[in-house]
Amino acid sequence: MSINWNGVFPAVTTKFKEDDTLDLDLFAVNIKAQLDAGVHGIVLGGTLGEASTLSDAEKSSLTRYTVELVDGAVPVLINIAEGTTTGAIAAAKRAEEDGAAGLMILPPMRYKAGDAEVVAYFKAVANSTKLPLMIYNNPVDYKIEVTLDMFEELLAACPNIEAVKESTRDVSNVTRIINRFGDRLQILCGVDTLALESLLMGAHGWVAGLVCAFPAETVAIYQLQKAGRIKEAIAIYRWFLPLLELDINPKLVQNIKLAEVYTKIGSEAVRPPRLVLSGEERAHVVSVIEKALAVRPELPAYKNL
C-alpha cells in the first residue's frame, strides 16, 4: 500500500455545533469544496483539526465519515499525536480499521524524547501497521527535530515511512533531504508561508492550512508551478501571503475558521479551552481577510494543466 504524495493535502478543521458535538453536515460542505477545487488528499485531526481536544470515538467518526464522503477520490489520512507508544500503536490500528489510507504522525507528545527514543517510537508505530506514514517534523512548535540521520535509520528499517511534512521553516532543508534521500522520502511543505518556495525547490506537495477557506487558490498555485507557469503562481501567492501568515500564529485555528466563515464553508465554533477571536485580535484578522477578498484574483483554468 502506498500513497501518491504529490499535490495539496488540506489539514482540515473540525466542525462543531453550538452544543460542542461534531457538525458533520458543515464538515461535509467544506470537504466537498476541497474536492471541487481539486485537492489531492485530506488530513484529519491535525493541529488545525483540534486534535488534542478530540476523543478516540470522534476521530474514528471523522475518519469513517470522510472515507465514505470522498469515496476513493483522494486518500484520507488521520493524524497521530500521542503521549505513549502504546497509545500511538492503538491509534494506528483504529485508523486502519476506520479505512484511512495513511497516517501523519508526530513525535511523542508532552515528553521531550531524545533522538533514540523518537526513532524507537516511529519504528514501533510503523511496524505495527501496513499503512504508509508521513512524519510531521515541526521542531518550532513541538520542540523535537527529526534529523536527517534519524530519517536515514527510519527509512532503512521501515519501508512504509514514505513522506515528511517538512515544517522546520528552513527552505534549504528541502534540498538537504533530496540530496540525502532522492525520491525515497517524499517532501510535503507544512508551512503555508514557505509553500511555493519549497515546491520550487523540489517539494512534492503541500499540507496546507488556509486551503480550508481558499481551496481553489491553493490548488491553483500548486498546479501552475507544476506546469512551469511560475509568474502566474507567484502572482496568486503574493496576493495570498497576508492570509497565509494567519497560519503561523498560536491562534491559527481561530484565524482560519474565521476565514472559512467569510468564504461560506465553515463556522467559527471551536472547542474550549479555545475561544473565538475578539477585540483587537479579531479586528486584525477581519481586516486581513476583507482586504484580500476585495482584490481576490481571477484564477486561470488550472485543473487540467
LUMDRENTI-493556 format. One record per residue (C-alpha): residue number from 1; residue in one letter; x, y, z. Coordinates in pm, whole numbers, plus 50000, padded with zeros to 5 digits. Layout:
% residues N
<site><resi>NUM</resi><resn>A</resn><x>X</x><y>Y</y><z>Z</z></site>
...
***
This chain:
% residues 305
<site><resi>1</resi><resn>M</resn><x>50000</x><y>50000</y><z>50000</z></site>
<site><resi>2</resi><resn>S</resn><x>50133</x><y>50343</y><z>49906</z></site>
<site><resi>3</resi><resn>I</resn><x>50013</x><y>50700</y><z>49854</z></site>
<site><resi>4</resi><resn>N</resn><x>50081</x><y>50946</y><z>49576</z></site>
<site><resi>5</resi><resn>W</resn><x>50218</x><y>51230</y><z>49787</z></site>
<site><resi>6</resi><resn>N</resn><x>50216</x><y>51487</y><z>49509</z></site>
<site><resi>7</resi><resn>G</resn><x>49974</x><y>51776</y><z>49544</z></site>
<site><resi>8</resi><resn>V</resn><x>49774</x><y>51969</y><z>49801</z></site>
<site><resi>9</resi><resn>F</resn><x>49668</x><y>51792</y><z>50120</z></site>
<site><resi>10</resi><resn>P</resn><x>49440</x><y>52015</y><z>50331</z></site>
<site><resi>11</resi><resn>A</resn><x>49485</x><y>51983</y><z>50707</z></site>
<site><resi>12</resi><resn>V</resn><x>49114</x><y>52032</y><z>50755</z></site>
<site><resi>13</resi><resn>T</resn><x>48943</x><y>52193</y><z>51052</z></site>
<site><resi>14</resi><resn>T</resn><x>48696</x><y>52000</y><z>51265</z></site>
<site><resi>15</resi><resn>K</resn><x>48348</x><y>52147</y><z>51269</z></site>
<site><resi>16</resi><resn>F</resn><x>48147</x><y>52176</y><z>51592</z></site>
<site><resi>17</resi><resn>K</resn><x>47787</x><y>52258</y><z>51673</z></site>
<site><resi>18</resi><resn>E</resn><x>47683</x><y>52500</y><z>51947</z></site>
<site><resi>19</resi><resn>D</resn><x>47645</x><y>52206</y><z>52185</z></site>
<site><resi>20</resi><resn>D</resn><x>48013</x><y>52109</y><z>52123</z></site>
<site><resi>21</resi><resn>T</resn><x>47934</x><y>51795</y><z>51924</z></site>
<site><resi>22</resi><resn>L</resn><x>48072</x><y>51724</y><z>51578</z></site>
<site><resi>23</resi><resn>D</resn><x>47896</x><y>51909</y><z>51297</z></site>
<site><resi>24</resi><resn>L</resn><x>47932</x><y>51655</y><z>51020</z></site>
<site><resi>25</resi><resn>D</resn><x>47692</x><y>51835</y><z>50786</z></site>
<site><resi>26</resi><resn>L</resn><x>47905</x><y>52151</y><z>50784</z></site>
<site><resi>27</resi><resn>F</resn><x>48219</x><y>51940</y><z>50772</z></site>
<site><resi>28</resi><resn>A</resn><x>48085</x><y>51781</y><z>50452</z></site>
<site><resi>29</resi><resn>V</resn><x>48031</x><y>52125</y><z>50297</z></site>
<site><resi>30</resi><resn>N</resn><x>48400</x><y>52203</y><z>50345</z></site>
<site><resi>31</resi><resn>I</resn><x>48524</x><y>51864</y><z>50225</z></site>
<site><resi>32</resi><resn>K</resn><x>48314</x><y>51892</y><z>49910</z></site>
<site><resi>33</resi><resn>A</resn><x>48462</x><y>52239</y><z>49847</z></site>
<site><resi>34</resi><resn>Q</resn><x>48810</x><y>52089</y><z>49879</z></site>
<site><resi>35</resi><resn>L</resn><x>48730</x><y>51811</y><z>49634</z></site>
<site><resi>36</resi><resn>D</resn><x>48567</x><y>52052</y><z>49389</z></site>
<site><resi>37</resi><resn>A</resn><x>48884</x><y>52262</y><z>49394</z></site>
<site><resi>38</resi><resn>G</resn><x>49094</x><y>51956</y><z>49306</z></site>
<site><resi>39</resi><resn>V</resn><x>49287</x><y>51875</y><z>49624</z></site>
<site><resi>40</resi><resn>H</resn><x>49491</x><y>51558</y><z>49624</z></site>
<site><resi>41</resi><resn>G</resn><x>49431</x><y>51425</y><z>49977</z></site>
<site><resi>42</resi><resn>I</resn><x>49268</x><y>51506</y><z>50311</z></site>
<site><resi>43</resi><resn>V</resn><x>49443</x><y>51516</y><z>50650</z></site>
<site><resi>44</resi><resn>L</resn><x>49220</x><y>51481</y><z>50955</z></site>
<site><resi>45</resi><resn>G</resn><x>49286</x><y>51555</y><z>51321</z></site>
<site><resi>46</resi><resn>G</resn><x>49596</x><y>51767</y><z>51289</z></site>
<site><resi>47</resi><resn>T</resn><x>49668</x><y>52087</y><z>51480</z></site>
<site><resi>48</resi><resn>L</resn><x>49407</x><y>52266</y><z>51272</z></site>
<site><resi>49</resi><resn>G</resn><x>49168</x><y>51981</y><z>51340</z></site>
<site><resi>50</resi><resn>E</resn><x>49200</x><y>52049</y><z>51716</z></site>
<site><resi>51</resi><resn>A</resn><x>49342</x><y>51700</y><z>51761</z></site>
<site><resi>52</resi><resn>S</resn><x>49419</x><y>51738</y><z>52130</z></site>
<site><resi>53</resi><resn>T</resn><x>49051</x><y>51802</y><z>52207</z></site>
<site><resi>54</resi><resn>L</resn><x>48907</x><y>51509</y><z>52011</z></site>
<site><resi>55</resi><resn>S</resn><x>48814</x><y>51178</y><z>52170</z></site>
<site><resi>56</resi><resn>D</resn><x>48914</x><y>50850</y><z>52009</z></site>
<site><resi>57</resi><resn>A</resn><x>48548</x><y>50795</y><z>51918</z></site>
<site><resi>58</resi><resn>E</resn><x>48530</x><y>51135</y><z>51747</z></site>
<site><resi>59</resi><resn>K</resn><x>48847</x><y>51066</y><z>51550</z></site>
<site><resi>60</resi><resn>S</resn><x>48703</x><y>50736</y><z>51432</z></site>
<site><resi>61</resi><resn>S</resn><x>48375</x><y>50903</y><z>51343</z></site>
<site><resi>62</resi><resn>L</resn><x>48553</x><y>51170</y><z>51139</z></site>
<site><resi>63</resi><resn>T</resn><x>48770</x><y>50915</y><z>50962</z></site>
<site><resi>64</resi><resn>R</resn><x>48484</x><y>50682</y><z>50872</z></site>
<site><resi>65</resi><resn>Y</resn><x>48264</x><y>50971</y><z>50761</z></site>
<site><resi>66</resi><resn>T</resn><x>48535</x><y>51127</y><z>50544</z></site>
<site><resi>67</resi><resn>V</resn><x>48633</x><y>50797</y><z>50383</z></site>
<site><resi>68</resi><resn>E</resn><x>48270</x><y>50742</y><z>50288</z></site>
<site><resi>69</resi><resn>L</resn><x>48230</x><y>51102</y><z>50171</z></site>
<site><resi>70</resi><resn>V</resn><x>48533</x><y>51114</y><z>49940</z></site>
<site><resi>71</resi><resn>D</resn><x>48452</x><y>50764</y><z>49808</z></site>
<site><resi>72</resi><resn>G</resn><x>48804</x><y>50692</y><z>49689</z></site>
<site><resi>73</resi><resn>A</resn><x>48856</x><y>51026</y><z>49511</z></site>
<site><resi>74</resi><resn>V</resn><x>49158</x><y>51111</y><z>49727</z></site>
<site><resi>75</resi><resn>P</resn><x>49344</x><y>50941</y><z>50014</z></site>
<site><resi>76</resi><resn>V</resn><x>49227</x><y>51020</y><z>50367</z></site>
<site><resi>77</resi><resn>L</resn><x>49494</x><y>51045</y><z>50638</z></site>
<site><resi>78</resi><resn>I</resn><x>49447</x><y>51076</y><z>51013</z></site>
<site><resi>79</resi><resn>N</resn><x>49700</x><y>51242</y><z>51240</z></site>
<site><resi>80</resi><resn>I</resn><x>49855</x><y>51056</y><z>51532</z></site>
<site><resi>81</resi><resn>A</resn><x>49968</x><y>51274</y><z>51822</z></site>
<site><resi>82</resi><resn>E</resn><x>50001</x><y>51060</y><z>52133</z></site>
<site><resi>83</resi><resn>G</resn><x>50199</x><y>51064</y><z>52454</z></site>
<site><resi>84</resi><resn>T</resn><x>50280</x><y>50693</y><z>52462</z></site>
<site><resi>85</resi><resn>T</resn><x>50399</x><y>50436</y><z>52212</z></site>
<site><resi>86</resi><resn>T</resn><x>50115</x><y>50206</y><z>52315</z></site>
<site><resi>87</resi><resn>G</resn><x>49863</x><y>50482</y><z>52252</z></site>
<site><resi>88</resi><resn>A</resn><x>50011</x><y>50560</y><z>51911</z></site>
<site><resi>89</resi><resn>I</resn><x>50001</x><y>50196</y><z>51806</z></site>
<site><resi>90</resi><resn>A</resn><x>49639</x><y>50172</y><z>51917</z></site>
<site><resi>91</resi><resn>A</resn><x>49558</x><y>50488</y><z>51718</z></site>
<site><resi>92</resi><resn>A</resn><x>49725</x><y>50340</y><z>51409</z></site>
<site><resi>93</resi><resn>K</resn><x>49519</x><y>50023</y><z>51446</z></site>
<site><resi>94</resi><resn>R</resn><x>49196</x><y>50223</y><z>51477</z></site>
<site><resi>95</resi><resn>A</resn><x>49286</x><y>50429</y><z>51171</z></site>
<site><resi>96</resi><resn>E</resn><x>49339</x><y>50115</y><z>50967</z></site>
<site><resi>97</resi><resn>E</resn><x>49008</x><y>49972</y><z>51085</z></site>
<site><resi>98</resi><resn>D</resn><x>48833</x><y>50301</y><z>51007</z></site>
<site><resi>99</resi><resn>G</resn><x>48951</x><y>50293</y><z>50647</z></site>
<site><resi>100</resi><resn>A</resn><x>49226</x><y>50559</y><z>50650</z></site>
<site><resi>101</resi><resn>A</resn><x>49469</x><y>50537</y><z>50359</z></site>
<site><resi>102</resi><resn>G</resn><x>49764</x><y>50663</y><z>50562</z></site>
<site><resi>103</resi><resn>L</resn><x>49890</x><y>50831</y><z>50877</z></site>
<site><resi>104</resi><resn>M</resn><x>50053</x><y>51158</y><z>50965</z></site>
<site><resi>105</resi><resn>I</resn><x>50248</x><y>51109</y><z>51287</z></site>
<site><resi>106</resi><resn>L</resn><x>50411</x><y>51347</y><z>51532</z></site>
<site><resi>107</resi><resn>P</resn><x>50691</x><y>51258</y><z>51775</z></site>
<site><resi>108</resi><resn>P</resn><x>50577</x><y>51170</y><z>52127</z></site>
<site><resi>109</resi><resn>M</resn><x>50368</x><y>51443</y><z>52286</z></site>
<site><resi>110</resi><resn>R</resn><x>50445</x><y>51625</y><z>52616</z></site>
<site><resi>111</resi><resn>Y</resn><x>50768</x><y>51436</y><z>52695</z></site>
<site><resi>112</resi><resn>K</resn><x>51071</x><y>51579</y><z>52510</z></site>
<site><resi>113</resi><resn>A</resn><x>51210</x><y>51250</y><z>52392</z></site>
<site><resi>114</resi><resn>G</resn><x>51572</x><y>51204</y><z>52288</z></site>
<site><resi>115</resi><resn>D</resn><x>51675</x><y>51105</y><z>51937</z></site>
<site><resi>116</resi><resn>A</resn><x>51694</x><y>50732</y><z>52010</z></site>
<site><resi>117</resi><resn>E</resn><x>51354</x><y>50741</y><z>52181</z></site>
<site><resi>118</resi><resn>V</resn><x>51194</x><y>50923</y><z>51889</z></site>
<site><resi>119</resi><resn>V</resn><x>51337</x><y>50676</y><z>51640</z></site>
<site><resi>120</resi><resn>A</resn><x>51218</x><y>50381</y><z>51851</z></site>
<site><resi>121</resi><resn>Y</resn><x>50873</x><y>50538</y><z>51877</z></site>
<site><resi>122</resi><resn>F</resn><x>50836</x><y>50586</y><z>51500</z></site>
<site><resi>123</resi><resn>K</resn><x>50970</x><y>50237</y><z>51429</z></site>
<site><resi>124</resi><resn>A</resn><x>50723</x><y>50079</y><z>51669</z></site>
<site><resi>125</resi><resn>V</resn><x>50426</x><y>50257</y><z>51513</z></site>
<site><resi>126</resi><resn>A</resn><x>50539</x><y>50197</y><z>51155</z></site>
<site><resi>127</resi><resn>N</resn><x>50596</x><y>49828</y><z>51221</z></site>
<site><resi>128</resi><resn>S</resn><x>50251</x><y>49795</y><z>51378</z></site>
<site><resi>129</resi><resn>T</resn><x>50060</x><y>49888</y><z>51062</z></site>
<site><resi>130</resi><resn>K</resn><x>50055</x><y>49837</y><z>50688</z></site>
<site><resi>131</resi><resn>L</resn><x>49950</x><y>50198</y><z>50632</z></site>
<site><resi>132</resi><resn>P</resn><x>50200</x><y>50443</y><z>50480</z></site>
<site><resi>133</resi><resn>L</resn><x>50330</x><y>50710</y><z>50717</z></site>
<site><resi>134</resi><resn>M</resn><x>50417</x><y>51076</y><z>50682</z></site>
<site><resi>135</resi><resn>I</resn><x>50633</x><y>51201</y><z>50969</z></site>
<site><resi>136</resi><resn>Y</resn><x>50545</x><y>51552</y><z>51084</z></site>
<site><resi>137</resi><resn>N</resn><x>50876</x><y>51728</y><z>51152</z></site>
<site><resi>138</resi><resn>N</resn><x>50795</x><y>52053</y><z>51334</z></site>
<site><resi>139</resi><resn>P</resn><x>51067</x><y>52138</y><z>51587</z></site>
<site><resi>140</resi><resn>V</resn><x>50948</x><y>52501</y><z>51610</z></site>
<site><resi>141</resi><resn>D</resn><x>50612</x><y>52413</y><z>51765</z></site>
<site><resi>142</resi><resn>Y</resn><x>50677</x><y>52068</y><z>51911</z></site>
<site><resi>143</resi><resn>K</resn><x>51042</x><y>52108</y><z>52022</z></site>
<site><resi>144</resi><resn>I</resn><x>51166</x><y>51782</y><z>51872</z></site>
<site><resi>145</resi><resn>E</resn><x>51353</x><y>51771</y><z>51542</z></site>
<site><resi>146</resi><resn>V</resn><x>51374</x><y>51458</y><z>51331</z></site>
<site><resi>147</resi><resn>T</resn><x>51722</x><y>51497</y><z>51185</z></site>
<site><resi>148</resi><resn>L</resn><x>51847</x><y>51358</y><z>50856</z></site>
<site><resi>149</resi><resn>D</resn><x>52046</x><y>51093</y><z>51043</z></site>
<site><resi>150</resi><resn>M</resn><x>51731</x><y>50987</y><z>51225</z></site>
<site><resi>151</resi><resn>F</resn><x>51543</x><y>50967</y><z>50894</z></site>
<site><resi>152</resi><resn>E</resn><x>51821</x><y>50753</y><z>50749</z></site>
<site><resi>153</resi><resn>E</resn><x>51776</x><y>50498</y><z>51026</z></site>
<site><resi>154</resi><resn>L</resn><x>51397</x><y>50507</y><z>50995</z></site>
<site><resi>155</resi><resn>L</resn><x>51388</x><y>50471</y><z>50617</z></site>
<site><resi>156</resi><resn>A</resn><x>51626</x><y>50176</y><z>50629</z></site>
<site><resi>157</resi><resn>A</resn><x>51407</x><y>49995</y><z>50881</z></site>
<site><resi>158</resi><resn>C</resn><x>51053</x><y>50097</y><z>50780</z></site>
<site><resi>159</resi><resn>P</resn><x>50954</x><y>50088</y><z>50413</z></site>
<site><resi>160</resi><resn>N</resn><x>50610</x><y>50231</y><z>50493</z></site>
<site><resi>161</resi><resn>I</resn><x>50762</x><y>50558</y><z>50615</z></site>
<site><resi>162</resi><resn>E</resn><x>50722</x><y>50737</y><z>50285</z></site>
<site><resi>163</resi><resn>A</resn><x>50697</x><y>51112</y><z>50345</z></site>
<site><resi>164</resi><resn>V</resn><x>50780</x><y>51403</y><z>50570</z></site>
<site><resi>165</resi><resn>K</resn><x>50569</x><y>51707</y><z>50649</z></site>
<site><resi>166</resi><resn>E</resn><x>50860</x><y>51949</y><z>50641</z></site>
<site><resi>167</resi><resn>S</resn><x>50795</x><y>52225</y><z>50895</z></site>
<site><resi>168</resi><resn>T</resn><x>51142</x><y>52318</y><z>51015</z></site>
<site><resi>169</resi><resn>R</resn><x>51088</x><y>52660</y><z>50848</z></site>
<site><resi>170</resi><resn>D</resn><x>51422</x><y>52623</y><z>50673</z></site>
<site><resi>171</resi><resn>V</resn><x>51358</x><y>52603</y><z>50298</z></site>
<site><resi>172</resi><resn>S</resn><x>51709</x><y>52475</y><z>50236</z></site>
<site><resi>173</resi><resn>N</resn><x>51611</x><y>52160</y><z>50423</z></site>
<site><resi>174</resi><resn>V</resn><x>51414</x><y>52056</y><z>50113</z></site>
<site><resi>175</resi><resn>T</resn><x>51741</x><y>52044</y><z>49920</z></site>
<site><resi>176</resi><resn>R</resn><x>51920</x><y>51863</y><z>50203</z></site>
<site><resi>177</resi><resn>I</resn><x>51652</x><y>51591</y><z>50207</z></site>
<site><resi>178</resi><resn>I</resn><x>51663</x><y>51549</y><z>49829</z></site>
<site><resi>179</resi><resn>N</resn><x>52042</x><y>51537</y><z>49829</z></site>
<site><resi>180</resi><resn>R</resn><x>52042</x><y>51272</y><z>50101</z></site>
<site><resi>181</resi><resn>F</resn><x>51746</x><y>51053</y><z>50005</z></site>
<site><resi>182</resi><resn>G</resn><x>51644</x><y>51130</y><z>49646</z></site>
<site><resi>183</resi><resn>D</resn><x>51286</x><y>51017</y><z>49593</z></site>
<site><resi>184</resi><resn>R</resn><x>51293</x><y>50773</y><z>49886</z></site>
<site><resi>185</resi><resn>L</resn><x>51141</x><y>51038</y><z>50113</z></site>
<site><resi>186</resi><resn>Q</resn><x>50859</x><y>51245</y><z>49967</z></site>
<site><resi>187</resi><resn>I</resn><x>50852</x><y>51606</y><z>50092</z></site>
<site><resi>188</resi><resn>L</resn><x>50537</x><y>51800</y><z>50171</z></site>
<site><resi>189</resi><resn>C</resn><x>50574</x><y>52157</y><z>50291</z></site>
<site><resi>190</resi><resn>G</resn><x>50388</x><y>52211</y><z>50617</z></site>
<site><resi>191</resi><resn>V</resn><x>50432</x><y>52589</y><z>50647</z></site>
<site><resi>192</resi><resn>D</resn><x>50193</x><y>52794</y><z>50433</z></site>
<site><resi>193</resi><resn>T</resn><x>50425</x><y>53094</y><z>50406</z></site>
<site><resi>194</resi><resn>L</resn><x>50705</x><y>52880</y><z>50261</z></site>
<site><resi>195</resi><resn>A</resn><x>50496</x><y>52662</y><z>50032</z></site>
<site><resi>196</resi><resn>L</resn><x>50574</x><y>52798</y><z>49688</z></site>
<site><resi>197</resi><resn>E</resn><x>50942</x><y>52836</y><z>49773</z></site>
<site><resi>198</resi><resn>S</resn><x>50952</x><y>52473</y><z>49889</z></site>
<site><resi>199</resi><resn>L</resn><x>50768</x><y>52346</y><z>49581</z></site>
<site><resi>200</resi><resn>L</resn><x>51006</x><y>52530</y><z>49351</z></site>
<site><resi>201</resi><resn>M</resn><x>51299</x><y>52368</y><z>49533</z></site>
<site><resi>202</resi><resn>G</resn><x>51156</x><y>52023</y><z>49472</z></site>
<site><resi>203</resi><resn>A</resn><x>50896</x><y>51951</y><z>49741</z></site>
<site><resi>204</resi><resn>H</resn><x>50633</x><y>51709</y><z>49617</z></site>
<site><resi>205</resi><resn>G</resn><x>50333</x><y>51853</y><z>49795</z></site>
<site><resi>206</resi><resn>W</resn><x>50181</x><y>52095</y><z>50042</z></site>
<site><resi>207</resi><resn>V</resn><x>49998</x><y>52012</y><z>50364</z></site>
<site><resi>208</resi><resn>A</resn><x>49807</x><y>52337</y><z>50368</z></site>
<site><resi>209</resi><resn>G</resn><x>49615</x><y>52542</y><z>50623</z></site>
<site><resi>210</resi><resn>L</resn><x>49448</x><y>52839</y><z>50452</z></site>
<site><resi>211</resi><resn>V</resn><x>49328</x><y>52593</y><z>50190</z></site>
<site><resi>212</resi><resn>C</resn><x>49050</x><y>52527</y><z>50440</z></site>
<site><resi>213</resi><resn>A</resn><x>48900</x><y>52864</y><z>50341</z></site>
<site><resi>214</resi><resn>F</resn><x>49059</x><y>52912</y><z>49998</z></site>
<site><resi>215</resi><resn>P</resn><x>49088</x><y>52571</y><z>49831</z></site>
<site><resi>216</resi><resn>A</resn><x>49087</x><y>52688</y><z>49468</z></site>
<site><resi>217</resi><resn>E</resn><x>49364</x><y>52944</y><z>49515</z></site>
<site><resi>218</resi><resn>T</resn><x>49581</x><y>52690</y><z>49696</z></site>
<site><resi>219</resi><resn>V</resn><x>49545</x><y>52421</y><z>49431</z></site>
<site><resi>220</resi><resn>A</resn><x>49593</x><y>52677</y><z>49154</z></site>
<site><resi>221</resi><resn>I</resn><x>49933</x><y>52776</y><z>49296</z></site>
<site><resi>222</resi><resn>Y</resn><x>50039</x><y>52412</y><z>49309</z></site>
<site><resi>223</resi><resn>Q</resn><x>49917</x><y>52329</y><z>48959</z></site>
<site><resi>224</resi><resn>L</resn><x>50060</x><y>52642</y><z>48799</z></site>
<site><resi>225</resi><resn>Q</resn><x>50408</x><y>52594</y><z>48942</z></site>
<site><resi>226</resi><resn>K</resn><x>50400</x><y>52229</y><z>48843</z></site>
<site><resi>227</resi><resn>A</resn><x>50314</x><y>52331</y><z>48486</z></site>
<site><resi>228</resi><resn>G</resn><x>50601</x><y>52579</y><z>48480</z></site>
<site><resi>229</resi><resn>R</resn><x>50372</x><y>52882</y><z>48484</z></site>
<site><resi>230</resi><resn>I</resn><x>50575</x><y>53033</y><z>48765</z></site>
<site><resi>231</resi><resn>K</resn><x>50487</x><y>53400</y><z>48718</z></site>
<site><resi>232</resi><resn>E</resn><x>50116</x><y>53321</y><z>48746</z></site>
<site><resi>233</resi><resn>A</resn><x>50176</x><y>53110</y><z>49058</z></site>
<site><resi>234</resi><resn>I</resn><x>50383</x><y>53387</y><z>49215</z></site>
<site><resi>235</resi><resn>A</resn><x>50113</x><y>53646</y><z>49146</z></site>
<site><resi>236</resi><resn>I</resn><x>49849</x><y>53443</y><z>49330</z></site>
<site><resi>237</resi><resn>Y</resn><x>50094</x><y>53359</y><z>49609</z></site>
<site><resi>238</resi><resn>R</resn><x>50177</x><y>53725</y><z>49664</z></site>
<site><resi>239</resi><resn>W</resn><x>49808</x><y>53805</y><z>49696</z></site>
<site><resi>240</resi><resn>F</resn><x>49769</x><y>53507</y><z>49930</z></site>
<site><resi>241</resi><resn>L</resn><x>50062</x><y>53578</y><z>50163</z></site>
<site><resi>242</resi><resn>P</resn><x>49883</x><y>53806</y><z>50417</z></site>
<site><resi>243</resi><resn>L</resn><x>49623</x><y>53532</y><z>50455</z></site>
<site><resi>244</resi><resn>L</resn><x>49887</x><y>53258</y><z>50474</z></site>
<site><resi>245</resi><resn>E</resn><x>50051</x><y>53441</y><z>50762</z></site>
<site><resi>246</resi><resn>L</resn><x>49737</x><y>53369</y><z>50966</z></site>
<site><resi>247</resi><resn>D</resn><x>49860</x><y>53009</y><z>50972</z></site>
<site><resi>248</resi><resn>I</resn><x>50187</x><y>53083</y><z>51154</z></site>
<site><resi>249</resi><resn>N</resn><x>50020</x><y>53210</y><z>51468</z></site>
<site><resi>250</resi><resn>P</resn><x>49925</x><y>53048</y><z>51801</z></site>
<site><resi>251</resi><resn>K</resn><x>49560</x><y>53110</y><z>51715</z></site>
<site><resi>252</resi><resn>L</resn><x>49578</x><y>52964</y><z>51366</z></site>
<site><resi>253</resi><resn>V</resn><x>49268</x><y>52753</y><z>51433</z></site>
<site><resi>254</resi><resn>Q</resn><x>49053</x><y>53055</y><z>51519</z></site>
<site><resi>255</resi><resn>N</resn><x>49207</x><y>53259</y><z>51236</z></site>
<site><resi>256</resi><resn>I</resn><x>49139</x><y>53001</y><z>50969</z></site>
<site><resi>257</resi><resn>K</resn><x>48792</x><y>52917</y><z>51096</z></site>
<site><resi>258</resi><resn>L</resn><x>48704</x><y>53286</y><z>51074</z></site>
<site><resi>259</resi><resn>A</resn><x>48828</x><y>53288</y><z>50715</z></site>
<site><resi>260</resi><resn>E</resn><x>48606</x><y>52985</y><z>50645</z></site>
<site><resi>261</resi><resn>V</resn><x>48307</x><y>53189</y><z>50759</z></site>
<site><resi>262</resi><resn>Y</resn><x>48388</x><y>53460</y><z>50505</z></site>
<site><resi>263</resi><resn>T</resn><x>48412</x><y>53205</y><z>50223</z></site>
<site><resi>264</resi><resn>K</resn><x>48095</x><y>53031</y><z>50344</z></site>
<site><resi>265</resi><resn>I</resn><x>48244</x><y>52685</y><z>50400</z></site>
<site><resi>266</resi><resn>G</resn><x>48278</x><y>52678</y><z>50779</z></site>
<site><resi>267</resi><resn>S</resn><x>48195</x><y>52829</y><z>51114</z></site>
<site><resi>268</resi><resn>E</resn><x>48390</x><y>52991</y><z>51397</z></site>
<site><resi>269</resi><resn>A</resn><x>48295</x><y>52728</y><z>51652</z></site>
<site><resi>270</resi><resn>V</resn><x>48599</x><y>52600</y><z>51840</z></site>
<site><resi>271</resi><resn>R</resn><x>48628</x><y>52360</y><z>52130</z></site>
<site><resi>272</resi><resn>P</resn><x>48725</x><y>52508</y><z>52468</z></site>
<site><resi>273</resi><resn>P</resn><x>48970</x><y>52599</y><z>52603</z></site>
<site><resi>274</resi><resn>R</resn><x>48994</x><y>52777</y><z>52268</z></site>
<site><resi>275</resi><resn>L</resn><x>48763</x><y>53075</y><z>52232</z></site>
<site><resi>276</resi><resn>V</resn><x>48659</x><y>53261</y><z>51920</z></site>
<site><resi>277</resi><resn>L</resn><x>48859</x><y>53572</y><z>51840</z></site>
<site><resi>278</resi><resn>S</resn><x>48758</x><y>53902</y><z>51998</z></site>
<site><resi>279</resi><resn>G</resn><x>48875</x><y>54260</y><z>52035</z></site>
<site><resi>280</resi><resn>E</resn><x>49187</x><y>54379</y><z>51853</z></site>
<site><resi>281</resi><resn>E</resn><x>49287</x><y>54025</y><z>51754</z></site>
<site><resi>282</resi><resn>R</resn><x>48959</x><y>53973</y><z>51574</z></site>
<site><resi>283</resi><resn>A</resn><x>48968</x><y>54316</y><z>51414</z></site>
<site><resi>284</resi><resn>H</resn><x>49314</x><y>54245</y><z>51272</z></site>
<site><resi>285</resi><resn>V</resn><x>49216</x><y>53908</y><z>51124</z></site>
<site><resi>286</resi><resn>V</resn><x>48893</x><y>54050</y><z>50981</z></site>
<site><resi>287</resi><resn>S</resn><x>49094</x><y>54329</y><z>50820</z></site>
<site><resi>288</resi><resn>V</resn><x>49335</x><y>54084</y><z>50657</z></site>
<site><resi>289</resi><resn>I</resn><x>49051</x><y>53870</y><z>50524</z></site>
<site><resi>290</resi><resn>E</resn><x>48841</x><y>54158</y><z>50397</z></site>
<site><resi>291</resi><resn>K</resn><x>49134</x><y>54326</y><z>50224</z></site>
<site><resi>292</resi><resn>A</resn><x>49220</x><y>54002</y><z>50049</z></site>
<site><resi>293</resi><resn>L</resn><x>48862</x><y>53935</y><z>49940</z></site>
<site><resi>294</resi><resn>A</resn><x>48835</x><y>54285</y><z>49797</z></site>
<site><resi>295</resi><resn>V</resn><x>49111</x><y>54205</y><z>49545</z></site>
<site><resi>296</resi><resn>R</resn><x>49064</x><y>53828</y><z>49516</z></site>
<site><resi>297</resi><resn>P</resn><x>49229</x><y>53721</y><z>49189</z></site>
<site><resi>298</resi><resn>E</resn><x>49053</x><y>53561</y><z>48899</z></site>
<site><resi>299</resi><resn>L</resn><x>49203</x><y>53216</y><z>48858</z></site>
<site><resi>300</resi><resn>P</resn><x>49305</x><y>53057</y><z>48529</z></site>
<site><resi>301</resi><resn>A</resn><x>49170</x><y>52718</y><z>48430</z></site>
<site><resi>302</resi><resn>Y</resn><x>49421</x><y>52531</y><z>48644</z></site>
<site><resi>303</resi><resn>K</resn><x>49270</x><y>52188</y><z>48697</z></site>
<site><resi>304</resi><resn>N</resn><x>49394</x><y>52016</y><z>48383</z></site>
<site><resi>305</resi><resn>L</resn><x>49734</x><y>52179</y><z>48341</z></site>
***
